[in-house]
């Protein structure tokens, strides 16, 4: 299933990332069907010839069509890309599962965890797929700021899959001169890297909003990465994965870019805005808020110490002041860097 053999790709989700991936593939001449939530949304996108809400000014290529019909979008698709918010994964999979061809490859492009269970996206997808489906599931994750990709700026990503053959096929389909794709067989590490970095991006935004300086922010991001590595290893992931694009790479982009939604949430909180108003001021979902709650449950289950995550949870959900959170982190007993 190389680029020439791939006839149709279905992209589930008209989010900024879903739309970006659909445009990225369509620009290569691949037939892409973008699945909208409703007839009304589909009609709006078709009439505008672009996603005016999330990717304004970027026209749809001629090989990209929009539909609200799961059957039309999916039944002939060789590849199905899932790019919806994490809290809608289950509902979306239930909606499309009966139309997925047994030989189709599913690509999860959603970063997050289930808030009630701490399950990864692929774990939720497996639970919701119809019994008897025995296809291939991959994960796409990395430092992927959608607007930069649409502008044609060089970017990279990782495809994680248990099957090296299928990983290389998806690598070929998504690769272009300006979008470099690497492969990895560590689904757990790649998924957790993509999910957890959003938590620390909130804290990075707080660092910027509080003007604590580059030394402090650098230390914060690095210690956040240490928490990511500990949790991933406890969950069965490869620690080296977090030193790559799906870990450190994504962490740097999300913690330092003004385009980062999660960093923006942290900055707004540091500026005195409460969480409810900060979220309402956003045009898109900031996955880190829900992921923080999910990771608290997961870290308890796996018995992993995550002090930064705990303080972030306190700020988001327990009215912990930013000043007290900073004091709590700085006042911890000195330990070895590798503990």
Secondary structure by P-SEA (a helix, b strand, c coil): cccccccbbbbccccaaaaaaaaaaaaaccbbbbbcccaaaaaaaaaaccccccccccccccccccccccccccccccbbbbbccccaaaaaaaaccccccccbbbbbccccccccccccaaaaaaaacccccbbbbbbbccccaaaaaaacccbbbbbbbccaaaaaaaaaaaccccbbbbbbccaaaaaaaacaaaaaaaaaaaaaaacccaaaaaaaaaaaaaaaaaaaaaacccaaaaaccccaaaaaaaacccccaaaaaaaaaaacccaaaaaaacccccaaaaaaaaaaaaaaaaccccaaaaaaaaaacccccaaaaaaaaaacccccccc
